[in-house]
């Protein structure tokens, strides 16, 4: 056989091997799940430099962080798979965050809660202070924890609101929601076919929907216990603010 023929055969064999290897790797790669929350305000992009109109009141945001836990998938036959011990600290800059691996197959539902479970929320001072810096439940800046005894801020929304009607935000807005009673369970029909490799789950989070029925010009501060009626109204709006985007 001539040298050029040998060279051609070698190239074909090499290409076939690479193709087979790539296909094999794709098929054998473990399915990994990731969650991403896209921040919006009245359907528009979230921007801390912008002033938004919410319920007729000018509002400017500075902080909008929350915890997600209890992440559980449910297949069509009702089998539940929980990402045990997994918490996400969601911020506008967080992007897609990996939540764990799952078997290949169709997942019908996704469930999670906004907040921190009772066991972690009622930990000892030593348990809290010994958490490693990369742990979402460790000390954060801005703070997502009142102190080891009072527990976590499940969701923290800060900014300013216009209280005199001139269109310029002038007073501090603070919605800091926590304590075990305010853990909020959410569930979504996702119809997600989980495949090998990264599986991306995308949610929209619209902050304006958190304040439906709330007169922000006159009622804009709650640290939960100091204004329970406002905290309850805000908590009841949480399910409205999240929307799963099918892809």
Secondary structure, DSSP 8 states (H G I E B T S, - for coil): --HHHHHHHHHHHHHHHHHHHHHHHHHHS-EEEEEEEEEEETTEE--TT--EEETTEEEEEEEEEEEEEEEEEEETT--EEE-TT--EEE-TT---EEEEE--SEEEEEEEEEES--HHHHT--HHHHHTS-TTSTTS--SS--EEETTTEEEEEEEEEEE-SSSSSS--EEEEEEEESGGG-EEEEEEEEEEE-SEEEEEEEEEEGGGGGTT--TTT--EE-STT-HHHHHHHHHHHHHHEEEE--
